[in-house]
Amino acid sequence: MHIGKRMFIKGGLAFAALVALPRALLAAVWPEKAFNVTTASEAMNELLGSDQTVHSDEISLKAPEIAENGAVVPVKIKTTLKNVQSISIVVEKNPRPLAATVEILPGTLPEFSSRIKMRETSDVTVVVKTDSGLFSTSKEIKVTIGGCGG
Amino acid sequence: MASTIKVKAKVSGGVADVKSLMLHPMETGARVDAETEAVVPMHFITQLTFTNNDKVVMVANFSTAVSRDPYFSFKFSNASVGDTLKVAWVDNNGGTDEIESVLE
């Protein structure tokens, strides 16, 4: 089909407008693909465009060393890194490793607490995306009773 | 119906400390019902959004790996006592709920 020059320009403008949408609006899309893949590396590639991160001591992950009940593992995440855009939790050995990803909007502090499920003992990685790249910290959490059937 | 959301937000020095709890089964799709022996389908909150006086302050995207009856807490700045904080969730079946609360 022939697309007229005017139509083409219109399309281009619409695309430019879409790209210029504030991040807060774009953030409202649930990243389905990243949540459905089965390896940590695929999840990070889908969500963040790379699975390569720089280890940072400026990220803290507070969680029990041994979680008796894998269905309820409390996690508290905080970072002193600047210009944070998102924080994600990746549970390496879960059937679908990406557990949650949180958008840090302007004015919001780069920290949150929640409770997650773990199928078995696993490394849990917190990935922080800032305007200068991807940073992470990992911690092994031992699970006594797995929490994916519950 | 009573709200599925409980939220408490306290302001100190312009920073709001928000604590929230949602009632939701967060089914993984792997659980087998003990009585019927049927697999319980996936049913989970996908997105939780907090809006303070019309400004979105938090978008949290969840998988089935967030625990049943999700707990979520975070902080945001530029908050004042009396601000209206809206908490809303959507789940994978199109279910939704929301509540408005006033910052203390």
gemmi code that builds the backbone of each chain (N, CA, C; Angstrom):
import gemmi

chains = {
    "A": [
        ("MET", (0.846, -1.191, 0.000), (0.000, 0.000, 0.000), (0.885, 1.247, 0.000)),
        ("HIS", (0.414, 2.248, -0.783), (1.195, 3.474, -0.870), (0.900, 4.387, 0.335)),
        ("ILE", (1.919, 4.812, 0.999), (1.732, 5.751, 2.110), (2.203, 7.119, 1.642)),
        ("GLY", (1.283, 8.061, 1.606), (1.606, 9.422, 1.155), (2.630, 10.071, 2.068)),
        ("LYS", (3.309, 11.081, 1.527), (4.354, 11.756, 2.286), (3.772, 12.400, 3.559)),
        ("ARG", (2.559, 12.975, 3.390), (1.939, 13.660, 4.516), (1.632, 12.659, 5.644)),
        ("MET", (1.104, 11.526, 5.243), (0.768, 10.456, 6.191), (2.033, 10.019, 6.946)),
        ("PHE", (3.109, 9.899, 6.153), (4.376, 9.447, 6.718), (4.855, 10.439, 7.783)),
        ("ILE", (4.745, 11.719, 7.478), (5.182, 12.751, 8.421), (4.313, 12.722, 9.680)),
        ("LYS", (3.015, 12.558, 9.457), (2.081, 12.467, 10.596), (2.463, 11.319, 11.524)),
        ("GLY", (2.740, 10.188, 10.879), (3.128, 8.986, 11.654), (4.381, 9.267, 12.464)),
        ("GLY", (5.317, 9.943, 11.813), (6.575, 10.270, 12.477), (6.348, 11.170, 13.679)),
        ("LEU", (5.467, 12.140, 13.518), (5.162, 13.063, 14.620), (4.499, 12.321, 15.776)),
        ("ALA", (3.577, 11.421, 15.426), (2.881, 10.641, 16.463), (3.894, 9.816, 17.242)),
        ("PHE", (4.847, 9.243, 16.504), (5.869, 8.425, 17.151), (6.721, 9.282, 18.081)),
        ("ALA", (7.097, 10.487, 17.604), (7.914, 11.394, 18.406), (7.178, 11.771, 19.698)),
        ("ALA", (5.862, 11.990, 19.567), (5.054, 12.359, 20.730), (5.047, 11.211, 21.741)),
        ("LEU", (4.975, 9.994, 21.213), (4.933, 8.807, 22.068), (6.243, 8.652, 22.841)),
        ("VAL", (7.345, 8.889, 22.112), (8.664, 8.761, 22.724), (8.847, 9.816, 23.815)),
        ("ALA", (8.210, 10.985, 23.603), (8.373, 12.087, 24.536), (7.473, 11.962, 25.771)),
        ("LEU", (6.629, 10.929, 25.816), (5.740, 10.748, 26.976), (6.556, 10.683, 28.266)),
        ("PRO", (6.043, 11.286, 29.316), (6.787, 11.205, 30.573), (6.972, 9.747, 31.015)),
        ("ARG", (8.080, 9.510, 31.676), (8.429, 8.162, 32.091), (7.339, 7.557, 32.984)),
        ("ALA", (6.690, 8.430, 33.768), (5.668, 7.944, 34.700), (4.536, 7.248, 33.954)),
        ("LEU", (4.214, 7.752, 32.741), (3.131, 7.146, 31.982), (3.567, 5.837, 31.351)),
        ("LEU", (4.788, 5.843, 30.788), (5.302, 4.620, 30.178), (5.491, 3.525, 31.210)),
        ("ALA", (5.811, 3.934, 32.435), (6.090, 2.977, 33.494), (4.879, 2.134, 33.839)),
        ("ALA", (3.702, 2.610, 33.455), (2.489, 1.907, 33.865), (2.242, 0.596, 33.112)),
        ("VAL", (3.129, 0.239, 32.186), (2.964, -1.031, 31.469), (3.606, -2.160, 32.276)),
        ("TRP", (2.817, -3.195, 32.546), (3.339, -4.354, 33.284), (4.245, -5.155, 32.355)),
        ("PRO", (5.525, -5.353, 32.718), (6.472, -6.005, 31.808), (6.275, -7.522, 31.746)),
        ("GLU", (5.261, -7.912, 30.989), (4.826, -9.312, 30.948), (5.938, -10.289, 30.557)),
        ("LYS", (6.668, -9.945, 29.503), (7.689, -10.868, 28.990), (8.777, -11.143, 30.033)),
        ("ALA", (9.224, -10.059, 30.685), (10.289, -10.205, 31.676), (9.833, -11.072, 32.850)),
        ("PHE", (8.544, -11.007, 33.161), (8.022, -11.793, 34.276), (7.827, -13.261, 33.894)),
        ("ASN", (7.665, -13.544, 32.595), (7.340, -14.909, 32.184), (8.528, -15.778, 31.796)),
        ("VAL", (9.686, -15.175, 31.575), (10.843, -15.989, 31.188), (11.361, -16.769, 32.389)),
        ("THR", (12.167, -17.827, 32.096), (12.488, -18.786, 33.145), (13.922, -18.727, 33.671)),
        ("THR", (14.730, -17.795, 33.159), (16.064, -17.636, 33.742), (16.269, -16.180, 34.149)),
        ("ALA", (17.131, -15.995, 35.145), (17.416, -14.657, 35.657), (18.003, -13.786, 34.547)),
        ("SER", (18.880, -14.395, 33.755), (19.542, -13.651, 32.691), (18.538, -13.145, 31.644)),
        ("GLU", (17.621, -14.021, 31.219), (16.584, -13.603, 30.253), (15.711, -12.499, 30.841)),
        ("ALA", (15.360, -12.651, 32.125), (14.486, -11.664, 32.764), (15.146, -10.289, 32.752)),
        ("MET", (16.444, -10.260, 33.078), (17.150, -8.981, 33.129), (17.338, -8.399, 31.731)),
        ("ASN", (17.617, -9.264, 30.764), (17.740, -8.782, 29.381), (16.426, -8.178, 28.895)),
        ("GLU", (15.327, -8.858, 29.209), (14.011, -8.364, 28.800), (13.670, -7.035, 29.464)),
        ("LEU", (13.900, -7.004, 30.768), (13.455, -5.852, 31.555), (14.395, -4.653, 31.434)),
        ("LEU", (15.701, -4.941, 31.483), (16.672, -3.862, 31.626), (17.618, -3.730, 30.433)),
        ("GLY", (17.463, -4.631, 29.475), (18.278, -4.559, 28.267), (19.646, -5.197, 28.399)),
        ("SER", (19.967, -5.721, 29.592), (21.266, -6.362, 29.801), (21.207, -7.209, 31.070)),
        ("ASP", (22.056, -8.254, 31.113), (22.135, -9.021, 32.364), (23.478, -8.753, 33.056)),
        ("GLN", (24.183, -7.743, 32.547), (25.479, -7.393, 33.137), (25.295, -6.253, 34.139)),
        ("THR", (25.701, -6.493, 35.388), (25.561, -5.456, 36.408), (26.904, -5.266, 37.125)),
        ("VAL", (27.045, -4.127, 37.745), (28.242, -3.854, 38.543), (27.869, -4.045, 40.007)),
        ("HIS", (28.651, -4.844, 40.736), (28.342, -5.039, 42.152), (28.490, -3.712, 42.899)),
        ("SER", (27.528, -3.421, 43.772), (27.601, -2.171, 44.522), (27.328, -2.404, 46.005)),
        ("ASP", (28.223, -1.845, 46.828), (28.021, -1.911, 48.280), (27.013, -0.868, 48.732)),
        ("GLU", (26.577, -0.035, 47.791), (25.599, 0.997, 48.141), (24.158, 0.499, 48.071)),
        ("ILE", (24.002, -0.819, 47.833), (22.657, -1.407, 47.841), (22.582, -2.341, 49.039)),
        ("SER", (21.539, -2.195, 49.846), (21.397, -3.146, 50.946), (20.137, -3.976, 50.773)),
        ("LEU", (20.291, -5.260, 50.980), (19.170, -6.201, 50.945), (19.097, -6.849, 52.312)),
        ("LYS", (18.062, -6.475, 53.060), (17.870, -7.094, 54.369), (16.838, -8.190, 54.227)),
        ("ALA", (17.242, -9.403, 54.569), (16.353, -10.557, 54.479), (16.905, -11.606, 55.429)),
        ("PRO", (16.072, -12.541, 55.859), (16.592, -13.569, 56.761), (17.625, -14.449, 56.056)),
        ("GLU", (18.632, -14.946, 56.790), (19.607, -15.867, 56.190), (18.919, -17.197, 55.914)),
        ("ILE", (18.053, -17.569, 56.840), (17.281, -18.800, 56.679), (15.804, -18.448, 56.772)),
        ("ALA", (15.071, -18.736, 55.698), (13.632, -18.490, 55.716), (12.951, -19.832, 55.958)),
        ("GLU", (12.281, -19.960, 57.084), (11.642, -21.243, 57.381), (10.527, -21.517, 56.404)),
        ("ASN", (9.786, -20.465, 56.072), (8.652, -20.620, 55.170), (8.919, -19.833, 53.889)),
        ("GLY", (9.158, -20.568, 52.812), (9.460, -19.923, 51.531), (8.301, -19.130, 50.959)),
        ("ALA", (7.109, -19.305, 51.525), (5.944, -18.567, 51.018), (5.938, -17.122, 51.492)),
        ("VAL", (6.681, -16.862, 52.565), (6.704, -15.507, 53.119), (8.132, -15.150, 53.539)),
        ("VAL", (8.871, -14.545, 52.625), (10.237, -14.128, 52.930), (10.274, -12.595, 52.913)),
        ("PRO", (10.419, -11.989, 54.099), (10.434, -10.526, 54.133), (11.727, -9.969, 53.532)),
        ("VAL", (11.599, -8.947, 52.697), (12.777, -8.307, 52.110), (12.671, -6.796, 52.286)),
        ("LYS", (13.810, -6.211, 52.605), (13.874, -4.759, 52.751), (15.051, -4.274, 51.919)),
        ("ILE", (14.768, -3.415, 50.972), (15.779, -2.992, 50.013), (15.964, -1.484, 50.080)),
        ("LYS", (17.232, -1.079, 50.044), (17.541, 0.328, 50.153), (18.831, 0.594, 49.392)),
        ("THR", (18.936, 1.763, 48.779), (20.202, 2.099, 48.131), (20.525, 3.570, 48.324)),
        ("THR", (21.825, 3.854, 48.360), (22.263, 5.250, 48.437), (22.755, 5.713, 47.066)),
        ("LEU", (22.583, 4.868, 46.046), (22.944, 5.270, 44.679), (22.056, 6.440, 44.262)),
        ("LYS", (22.596, 7.271, 43.386), (21.858, 8.468, 42.958), (21.109, 8.215, 41.645)),
        ("ASN", (20.077, 9.012, 41.428), (19.296, 8.978, 40.185), (18.798, 7.568, 39.835)),
        ("VAL", (18.183, 6.941, 40.822), (17.667, 5.579, 40.640), (16.374, 5.630, 39.824)),
        ("GLN", (16.278, 4.741, 38.843), (15.073, 4.677, 38.006), (14.188, 3.492, 38.362)),
        ("SER", (14.815, 2.363, 38.692), (14.009, 1.206, 39.085), (14.820, 0.279, 39.975)),
        ("ILE", (14.086, -0.516, 40.760), (14.712, -1.538, 41.604), (13.970, -2.844, 41.348)),
        ("SER", (14.710, -3.912, 41.062), (14.087, -5.197, 40.754), (14.640, -6.292, 41.648)),
        ("ILE", (13.780, -7.269, 41.966), (14.217, -8.421, 42.754), (14.185, -9.655, 41.867)),
        ("VAL", (15.322, -10.346, 41.798), (15.425, -11.547, 40.972), (15.786, -12.728, 41.874)),
        ("VAL", (14.930, -13.735, 41.893), (15.181, -14.946, 42.683), (15.627, -16.025, 41.696)),
        ("GLU", (16.946, -16.243, 41.677), (17.578, -17.115, 40.675), (16.844, -18.439, 40.452)),
        ("LYS", (16.484, -19.123, 41.516), (15.956, -20.481, 41.353), (14.439, -20.583, 41.368)),
        ("ASN", (13.746, -19.466, 41.327), (12.293, -19.540, 41.180), (11.964, -19.925, 39.736)),
        ("PRO", (10.799, -20.580, 39.523), (10.432, -20.981, 38.160), (10.436, -19.787, 37.198)),
        ("ARG", (9.957, -18.648, 37.678), (10.064, -17.397, 36.922), (10.799, -16.420, 37.839)),
        ("PRO", (12.077, -16.153, 37.541), (12.942, -15.479, 38.520), (12.586, -14.035, 38.887)),
        ("LEU", (12.014, -13.270, 37.961), (11.718, -11.872, 38.311), (10.515, -11.838, 39.260)),
        ("ALA", (10.756, -11.410, 40.501), (9.685, -11.406, 41.501), (8.907, -10.098, 41.478)),
        ("ALA", (9.630, -8.994, 41.374), (8.976, -7.683, 41.390), (9.932, -6.653, 40.825)),
        ("THR", (9.356, -5.613, 40.240), (10.179, -4.488, 39.803), (9.421, -3.204, 40.100)),
        ("VAL", (10.123, -2.275, 40.705), (9.501, -1.079, 41.240), (10.090, 0.146, 40.552)),
        ("GLU", (9.232, 1.020, 40.051), (9.696, 2.250, 39.404), (9.943, 3.298, 40.486)),
        ("ILE", (11.129, 3.852, 40.508), (11.415, 4.938, 41.453), (11.219, 6.255, 40.705)),
        ("LEU", (10.125, 6.923, 41.014), (9.766, 8.160, 40.315), (10.425, 9.352, 41.017)),
        ("PRO", (10.524, 10.492, 40.334), (11.157, 11.657, 40.956), (10.483, 11.990, 42.304)),
        ("GLY", (11.276, 12.136, 43.348), (10.721, 12.449, 44.662), (10.503, 11.225, 45.537)),
        ("THR", (10.533, 10.039, 44.908), (10.349, 8.806, 45.679), (11.716, 8.301, 46.129)),
        ("LEU", (11.796, 7.878, 47.388), (13.075, 7.411, 47.915), (13.378, 6.004, 47.364)),
        ("PRO", (14.657, 5.727, 47.061), (14.994, 4.434, 46.465), (15.055, 3.312, 47.501)),
        ("GLU", (13.909, 2.955, 48.035), (13.832, 1.879, 49.025), (12.409, 1.358, 49.092)),
        ("PHE", (12.259, 0.089, 49.437), (10.935, -0.465, 49.699), (11.060, -1.774, 50.470)),
        ("SER", (9.960, -2.183, 51.061), (9.901, -3.473, 51.751), (8.707, -4.240, 51.248)),
        ("SER", (8.856, -5.567, 51.168), (7.733, -6.419, 50.802), (8.011, -7.830, 51.300)),
        ("ARG", (7.209, -8.767, 50.838), (7.421, -10.178, 51.195), (7.320, -10.978, 49.916)),
        ("ILE", (8.270, -11.891, 49.722), (8.268, -12.663, 48.480), (8.238, -14.169, 48.743)),
        ("LYS", (7.974, -14.922, 47.664), (7.959, -16.390, 47.741), (9.233, -16.942, 47.115)),
        ("MET", (9.763, -17.993, 47.730), (10.934, -18.677, 47.169), (10.686, -20.172, 47.135)),
        ("ARG", (10.935, -20.785, 45.978), (10.695, -22.232, 45.831), (11.699, -23.029, 46.632)),
        ("GLU", (12.951, -22.547, 46.637), (14.022, -23.283, 47.308), (15.141, -22.303, 47.648)),
        ("THR", (16.162, -22.801, 48.343), (17.336, -21.988, 48.659), (17.899, -21.395, 47.365)),
        ("SER", (18.172, -20.104, 47.382), (18.588, -19.464, 46.135), (19.323, -18.159, 46.407)),
        ("ASP", (20.093, -17.741, 45.425), (20.620, -16.380, 45.450), (19.480, -15.440, 45.115)),
        ("VAL", (19.387, -14.358, 45.861), (18.412, -13.318, 45.558), (19.223, -12.079, 45.166)),
        ("THR", (18.947, -11.548, 43.996), (19.701, -10.397, 43.499), (18.792, -9.181, 43.406)),
        ("VAL", (19.305, -8.070, 43.904), (18.603, -6.801, 43.753), (19.332, -6.023, 42.666)),
        ("VAL", (18.598, -5.645, 41.625), (19.203, -4.891, 40.532), (18.658, -3.467, 40.562)),
        ("VAL", (19.570, -2.512, 40.663), (19.187, -1.103, 40.687), (19.608, -0.467, 39.371)),
        ("LYS", (18.627, 0.124, 38.694), (18.929, 0.829, 37.450), (19.024, 2.317, 37.756)),
        ("THR", (20.165, 2.915, 37.422), (20.320, 4.356, 37.596), (20.602, 4.955, 36.224)),
        ("ASP", (20.746, 6.273, 36.170), (21.043, 6.891, 34.876), (22.452, 6.570, 34.414)),
        ("SER", (23.265, 5.917, 35.290), (24.601, 5.543, 34.822), (24.803, 4.033, 34.718)),
        ("GLY", (23.714, 3.261, 34.721), (23.855, 1.829, 34.458), (23.148, 0.933, 35.457)),
        ("LEU", (23.543, -0.342, 35.436), (22.897, -1.347, 36.276), (23.843, -1.777, 37.391)),
        ("PHE", (23.340, -1.759, 38.617), (24.123, -2.132, 39.780), (23.375, -3.216, 40.546)),
        ("SER", (24.118, -4.055, 41.275), (23.409, -5.126, 41.975), (24.121, -5.560, 43.234)),
        ("THR", (23.368, -6.255, 44.049), (23.931, -6.983, 45.174), (23.147, -8.288, 45.284)),
        ("SER", (23.816, -9.339, 45.770), (23.158, -10.641, 45.883), (23.362, -11.218, 47.263)),
        ("LYS", (22.436, -12.067, 47.634), (22.525, -12.705, 48.936), (21.866, -14.069, 48.817)),
        ("GLU", (22.502, -15.084, 49.426), (21.850, -16.387, 49.419), (20.873, -16.469, 50.583)),
        ("ILE", (19.656, -16.875, 50.287), (18.666, -17.085, 51.342), (18.317, -18.570, 51.342)),
        ("LYS", (18.500, -19.176, 52.506), (18.200, -20.609, 52.623), (16.726, -20.774, 52.952)),
        ("VAL", (16.087, -21.723, 52.269), (14.659, -21.935, 52.467), (14.430, -23.340, 53.010)),
        ("THR", (13.713, -23.434, 54.118), (13.440, -24.738, 54.718), (12.264, -25.419, 54.022)),
        ("ILE", (11.153, -24.696, 53.866), (9.983, -25.243, 53.172), (9.664, -24.310, 52.001)),
        ("GLY", (9.702, -24.836, 50.793), (9.492, -24.022, 49.590), (8.101, -23.418, 49.541)),
        ("GLY", (7.994, -22.288, 48.851), (6.746, -21.532, 48.910), (6.059, -21.299, 47.584)),
        ("CYS", (6.274, -22.201, 46.597), (5.627, -21.914, 45.327), (4.321, -22.650, 45.166)),
        ("GLY", (4.123, -23.727, 45.908), (2.841, -24.426, 45.831), (1.823, -23.763, 46.746)),
        ("GLY", (2.285, -22.812, 47.585), (1.389, -22.236, 48.587), (0.843, -20.893, 48.221)),
    ],
    "B": [
        ("MET", (-18.811, -3.928, 49.704), (-17.761, -4.840, 50.151), (-16.646, -4.046, 50.807)),
        ("ALA", (-16.131, -4.596, 51.848), (-15.016, -3.916, 52.526), (-13.824, -3.853, 51.590)),
        ("SER", (-13.011, -2.826, 51.743), (-11.849, -2.670, 50.879), (-10.844, -3.786, 51.114)),
        ("THR", (-10.145, -4.150, 50.041), (-9.081, -5.149, 50.166), (-7.760, -4.482, 50.524)),
        ("ILE", (-7.791, -3.151, 50.673), (-6.539, -2.420, 50.881), (-6.541, -1.718, 52.241)),
        ("LYS", (-5.440, -1.885, 52.948), (-5.237, -1.111, 54.162), (-3.990, -0.295, 53.941)),
        ("VAL", (-4.072, 0.993, 54.255), (-2.885, 1.819, 54.070), (-2.741, 2.803, 55.217)),
        ("LYS", (-1.502, 3.027, 55.598), (-1.205, 3.984, 56.639), (-0.012, 4.809, 56.172)),
        ("ALA", (-0.146, 6.111, 56.191), (0.952, 6.945, 55.708), (1.168, 8.097, 56.659)),
        ("LYS", (2.376, 8.167, 57.200), (2.705, 9.221, 58.148), (3.787, 10.112, 57.589)),
        ("VAL", (3.617, 11.412, 57.772), (4.584, 12.379, 57.255), (5.501, 12.841, 58.375)),
        ("SER", (6.779, 12.850, 58.083), (7.736, 13.383, 59.034), (8.818, 14.103, 58.236)),
        ("GLY", (8.988, 15.389, 58.495), (9.988, 16.175, 57.768), (9.762, 16.193, 56.270)),
        ("GLY", (8.504, 16.194, 55.840), (8.206, 16.265, 54.415), (8.278, 14.930, 53.692)),
        ("VAL", (8.667, 13.872, 54.430), (8.752, 12.539, 53.817), (7.616, 11.664, 54.345)),
        ("ALA", (6.860, 11.084, 53.431), (5.770, 10.190, 53.830), (6.281, 8.763, 53.884)),
        ("ASP", (5.968, 8.097, 54.983), (6.306, 6.692, 55.164), (5.003, 5.915, 54.972)),
        ("VAL", (4.931, 5.170, 53.870), (3.684, 4.506, 53.487), (3.789, 3.009, 53.748)),
        ("LYS", (2.800, 2.479, 54.455), (2.747, 1.033, 54.685), (1.401, 0.542, 54.188)),
        ("SER", (1.413, -0.493, 53.358), (0.144, -0.954, 52.803), (0.052, -2.473, 52.805)),
        ("LEU", (-1.174, -2.943, 52.865), (-1.453, -4.379, 52.897), (-2.675, -4.633, 52.027)),
        ("MET", (-2.539, -5.557, 51.086), (-3.652, -5.899, 50.203), (-4.135, -7.311, 50.514)),
        ("LEU", (-5.435, -7.517, 50.466), (-5.941, -8.883, 50.607), (-6.053, -9.471, 49.208)),
        ("HIS", (-5.237, -10.476, 48.917), (-5.279, -11.095, 47.590), (-4.634, -12.477, 47.661)),
        ("PRO", (-5.226, -13.484, 46.984), (-4.684, -14.850, 47.111), (-3.298, -15.039, 46.497)),
        ("MET", (-2.924, -14.221, 45.490), (-1.614, -14.337, 44.834), (-1.306, -15.798, 44.470)),
        ("GLU", (-2.242, -16.414, 43.731), (-2.069, -17.821, 43.329), (-0.993, -17.936, 42.248)),
        ("THR", (-0.077, -18.888, 42.449), (1.046, -19.045, 41.517), (0.662, -19.828, 40.260)),
        ("GLY", (-0.442, -20.571, 40.324), (-0.783, -21.448, 39.215), (-0.164, -22.825, 39.393)),
        ("ALA", (0.570, -23.011, 40.499), (1.222, -24.298, 40.762), (0.561, -25.041, 41.919)),
        ("ARG", (-0.317, -24.349, 42.641), (-0.907, -24.954, 43.834), (-2.057, -25.889, 43.452)),
        ("VAL", (-2.090, -27.030, 44.124), (-3.167, -27.990, 43.900), (-4.129, -27.907, 45.085)),
        ("ASP", (-5.398, -27.713, 44.780), (-6.417, -27.628, 45.822), (-6.519, -28.983, 46.531)),
        ("ALA", (-6.407, -28.975, 47.845), (-6.369, -30.222, 48.608), (-7.653, -31.033, 48.457)),
        ("GLU", (-8.780, -30.339, 48.336), (-10.063, -31.067, 48.258), (-10.385, -31.537, 46.846)),
        ("THR", (-10.312, -30.619, 45.894), (-10.715, -30.975, 44.524), (-9.570, -31.618, 43.738)),
        ("GLU", (-8.348, -31.505, 44.240), (-7.148, -31.995, 43.565), (-6.930, -31.350, 42.195)),
        ("ALA", (-7.582, -30.219, 41.986), (-7.391, -29.486, 40.735), (-6.338, -28.390, 40.947)),
        ("VAL", (-5.620, -28.086, 39.878), (-4.630, -27.002, 39.952), (-5.376, -25.671, 40.019)),
        ("VAL", (-5.022, -24.853, 40.974), (-5.664, -23.542, 41.118), (-5.000, -22.582, 40.130)),
        ("PRO", (-5.785, -21.958, 39.238), (-5.170, -21.086, 38.236), (-4.467, -19.873, 38.830)),
        ("MET", (-3.509, -19.367, 38.075), (-2.791, -18.150, 38.462), (-3.775, -17.015, 38.739)),
        ("HIS", (-3.583, -16.320, 39.808), (-4.423, -15.168, 40.120), (-3.598, -14.276, 41.030)),
        ("PHE", (-3.132, -13.151, 40.489), (-2.208, -12.338, 41.268), (-2.273, -10.870, 40.875)),
        ("ILE", (-1.941, -10.005, 41.812), (-1.850, -8.567, 41.545), (-0.647, -8.351, 40.635)),
        ("THR", (-0.877, -7.641, 39.524), (0.229, -7.352, 38.615), (0.836, -5.978, 38.902)),
        ("GLN", (-0.038, -5.046, 39.270), (0.475, -3.689, 39.452), (-0.206, -2.958, 40.601)),
        ("LEU", (0.621, -2.298, 41.371), (0.158, -1.527, 42.520), (0.653, -0.100, 42.314)),
        ("THR", (-0.292, 0.841, 42.353), (0.066, 2.237, 42.060), (-0.344, 3.147, 43.211)),
        ("PHE", (0.539, 4.046, 43.583), (0.254, 5.038, 44.622), (0.292, 6.411, 43.984)),
        ("THR", (-0.767, 7.189, 44.220), (-0.862, 8.529, 43.646), (-1.130, 9.518, 44.767)),
        ("ASN", (-0.241, 10.513, 44.910), (-0.414, 11.502, 45.971), (-0.851, 12.824, 45.353)),
        ("ASN", (-2.061, 13.279, 45.670), (-2.608, 14.522, 45.081), (-2.408, 14.532, 43.560)),
        ("ASP", (-2.843, 13.499, 42.883), (-2.765, 13.392, 41.419), (-1.363, 13.174, 40.854)),
        ("LYS", (-0.364, 13.042, 41.699), (0.983, 12.757, 41.194), (1.334, 11.306, 41.528)),
        ("VAL", (1.677, 10.524, 40.493), (2.046, 9.127, 40.730), (3.382, 9.101, 41.466)),
        ("VAL", (3.421, 8.455, 42.620), (4.666, 8.416, 43.391), (5.287, 7.021, 43.413)),
        ("MET", (4.518, 6.010, 43.037), (5.079, 4.657, 43.036), (4.284, 3.761, 42.112)),
        ("VAL", (5.029, 3.012, 41.260), (4.415, 1.948, 40.469), (5.202, 0.687, 40.781)),
        ("ALA", (4.551, -0.281, 41.402), (5.212, -1.544, 41.727), (4.601, -2.639, 40.863)),
        ("ASN", (5.459, -3.333, 40.110), (5.011, -4.433, 39.267), (5.337, -5.747, 39.957)),
        ("PHE", (4.321, -6.585, 40.109), (4.491, -7.835, 40.844), (4.381, -9.047, 39.928)),
        ("SER", (4.959, -10.158, 40.396), (4.735, -11.462, 39.778), (3.984, -12.299, 40.806)),
        ("THR", (3.796, -13.576, 40.482), (3.155, -14.471, 41.460), (4.074, -14.712, 42.654)),
        ("ALA", (5.326, -14.293, 42.563), (6.282, -14.526, 43.649), (6.212, -13.478, 44.754)),
        ("VAL", (5.216, -12.604, 44.695), (4.970, -11.742, 45.852), (3.986, -12.513, 46.735)),
        ("SER", (4.246, -12.529, 48.035), (3.473, -13.378, 48.954), (1.991, -13.044, 48.966)),
        ("ARG", (1.194, -14.044, 49.329), (-0.237, -13.891, 49.527), (-0.500, -12.700, 50.453)),
        ("ASP", (-1.559, -11.963, 50.200), (-1.876, -10.746, 50.946), (-0.655, -9.819, 50.987)),
        ("PRO", (-0.302, -9.288, 49.823), (0.951, -8.522, 49.702), (1.080, -7.352, 50.676)),
        ("TYR", (2.293, -7.232, 51.195), (2.681, -6.094, 52.025), (3.644, -5.262, 51.198)),
        ("PHE", (3.463, -3.956, 51.232), (4.395, -3.103, 50.487), (4.569, -1.783, 51.222)),
        ("SER", (5.809, -1.409, 51.478), (6.034, -0.111, 52.098), (7.136, 0.635, 51.359)),
        ("PHE", (7.034, 1.950, 51.351), (8.023, 2.799, 50.670), (7.890, 4.217, 51.213)),
        ("LYS", (8.753, 5.100, 50.732), (8.728, 6.502, 51.187), (8.790, 7.458, 50.001)),
        ("PHE", (8.127, 8.582, 50.137), (8.282, 9.626, 49.116), (8.366, 11.001, 49.775)),
        ("SER", (9.043, 11.916, 49.069), (9.263, 13.252, 49.631), (8.229, 14.246, 49.106)),
        ("ASN", (8.341, 15.480, 49.520), (7.385, 16.549, 49.163), (5.970, 16.219, 49.626)),
        ("ALA", (5.860, 15.563, 50.766), (4.552, 15.177, 51.286), (4.132, 16.121, 52.403)),
        ("SER", (2.823, 16.351, 52.510), (2.294, 17.186, 53.586), (1.126, 16.472, 54.255)),
        ("VAL", (0.977, 16.716, 55.542), (-0.173, 16.192, 56.268), (-1.435, 16.709, 55.572)),
        ("GLY", (-2.404, 15.813, 55.340), (-3.641, 16.227, 54.684), (-3.666, 15.907, 53.188)),
        ("ASP", (-2.508, 15.563, 52.599), (-2.492, 15.141, 51.191), (-3.358, 13.889, 51.027)),
        ("THR", (-3.917, 13.753, 49.816), (-4.727, 12.562, 49.541), (-3.888, 11.532, 48.789)),
        ("LEU", (-3.746, 10.378, 49.384), (-2.974, 9.297, 48.767), (-3.937, 8.225, 48.272)),
        ("LYS", (-3.884, 7.966, 46.956), (-4.737, 6.919, 46.384), (-3.886, 5.675, 46.152)),
        ("VAL", (-4.387, 4.543, 46.594), (-3.711, 3.265, 46.383), (-4.610, 2.422, 45.495)),
        ("ALA", (-4.070, 1.882, 44.424), (-4.888, 1.083, 43.515), (-4.118, -0.125, 43.028)),
        ("TRP", (-4.814, -1.271, 42.918), (-4.161, -2.437, 42.312), (-5.009, -2.987, 41.170)),
        ("VAL", (-4.319, -3.676, 40.253), (-5.010, -4.453, 39.217), (-4.414, -5.857, 39.248)),
        ("ASP", (-5.238, -6.866, 38.914), (-4.680, -8.216, 38.864), (-4.767, -8.792, 37.455)),
        ("ASN", (-4.234, -9.999, 37.277), (-4.129, -10.599, 35.943), (-5.485, -10.998, 35.372)),
        ("ASN", (-6.520, -10.999, 36.199), (-7.860, -11.306, 35.696), (-8.672, -10.033, 35.448)),
        ("GLY", (-8.030, -8.894, 35.531), (-8.736, -7.637, 35.343), (-9.429, -7.140, 36.605)),
        ("GLY", (-9.224, -7.820, 37.728), (-9.772, -7.369, 39.006), (-9.051, -6.095, 39.440)),
        ("THR", (-9.775, -5.233, 40.152), (-9.147, -3.998, 40.634), (-9.729, -3.619, 41.989)),
        ("ASP", (-9.011, -2.800, 42.699), (-9.556, -2.163, 43.890), (-8.731, -0.910, 44.144)),
        ("GLU", (-9.340, 0.056, 44.814), (-8.582, 1.247, 45.173), (-9.163, 1.868, 46.433)),
        ("ILE", (-8.326, 2.650, 47.082), (-8.747, 3.301, 48.316), (-8.037, 4.652, 48.394)),
        ("GLU", (-8.702, 5.601, 49.044), (-8.052, 6.894, 49.268), (-7.817, 7.077, 50.752)),
        ("SER", (-6.666, 7.627, 51.052), (-6.325, 7.823, 52.450), (-5.681, 9.196, 52.587)),
        ("VAL", (-5.746, 9.732, 53.779), (-5.201, 11.071, 53.997), (-3.898, 10.942, 54.786)),
        ("LEU", (-2.866, 11.630, 54.336), (-1.574, 11.565, 55.029), (-1.701, 12.166, 56.425)),
        ("GLU", (-1.140, 11.463, 57.413), (-1.209, 11.923, 58.807), (0.097, 12.597, 59.193)),
    ],
}
model = gemmi.Model(1)
for chain_id, residues in chains.items():
    chain = gemmi.Chain(chain_id)
    for i, (resn, *xyz) in enumerate(residues, 1):
        res = gemmi.Residue()
        res.name, res.seqid = resn, gemmi.SeqId(i, " ")
        for name, pos in zip(("N", "CA", "C"), xyz):
            atom = gemmi.Atom()
            atom.name, atom.element = name, gemmi.Element(name[0])
            atom.pos, atom.b_iso = gemmi.Position(*pos), 0.0
            res.add_atom(atom)
        chain.add_residue(res)
    model.add_chain(chain)
structure = gemmi.Structure()
structure.add_model(model)
structure.setup_entities()
